[in-house]
Amino acid sequence: ALLDALTKDFVAHGFDLQHLMRTIANSRSYQASLATNEWNEKDHINFSHAAPRRLSAEQLMDAVAAAAGAR
């Protein structure tokens, strides 16, 4: 459902990538904190907080290459 909504919004705004990125970055899910509280510390299925995880080697290499402007 979320991807369908993002797709519709993306198409409705003329395939504007900047608008899409702004929409995602301003979403509640994207801005979820890593810190837990007494109500959500054991919640692992409802996306009540962000779960920290490491990047894979491929993701890290792609991020470094993108930051350095390399192909």
C-alpha positions in Angstrom: 0.0 0.0 0.0 2.8 2.4 0.8 4.6 1.8 -2.5 1.4 2.3 -4.4 0.8 5.6 -2.6 4.3 6.8 -3.3 3.9 5.7 -6.9 0.7 7.7 -7.3 2.2 10.7 -5.7 5.3 10.5 -7.8 3.3 10.3 -11.0 0.9 13.1 -9.8 3.9 15.4 -9.3 5.3 14.8 -12.8 8.0 12.3 -11.8 9.7 15.0 -9.7 12.5 13.1 -7.8 13.1 16.0 -5.5 9.5 16.0 -4.4 9.6 12.2 -3.9 12.8 12.4 -1.8 11.3 15.2 0.3 8.1 13.2 0.8 10.1 10.1 2.0 12.4 12.1 4.2 9.5 13.9 5.9 7.6 10.6 6.6 7.2 9.4 10.1 8.7 6.0 9.3 11.9 7.6 7.9 12.3 9.9 10.9 11.8 7.2 13.5 14.3 7.4 16.3 16.8 4.7 17.1 16.1 5.4 20.8 13.4 3.2 22.4 11.2 4.0 25.3 9.3 1.9 27.8 6.4 1.4 25.4 8.2 0.3 22.2 11.5 -1.3 23.3 10.2 -4.9 22.6 8.3 -3.9 19.5 9.9 -5.5 16.4 6.9 -5.6 14.0 5.1 -2.2 14.1 7.9 0.1 13.0 7.7 2.1 16.2 11.4 2.9 16.2 14.2 2.5 13.7 16.4 -0.6 13.9 20.1 0.1 13.6 21.9 -2.2 11.1 25.1 -2.1 9.2 25.4 -1.5 5.5 26.4 -4.5 3.4 29.8 -4.3 1.7 28.1 -3.5 -1.7 26.0 -0.8 -0.2 29.0 0.8 1.5 31.0 0.7 -1.7 28.2 2.3 -3.7 27.8 5.0 -1.1 31.5 5.8 -1.1 31.6 5.8 -4.9 28.6 8.1 -5.1 30.1 10.5 -2.5 33.4 10.5 -4.4 31.7 11.0 -7.7 33.2 7.8 -9.1 31.5 5.3 -11.4 
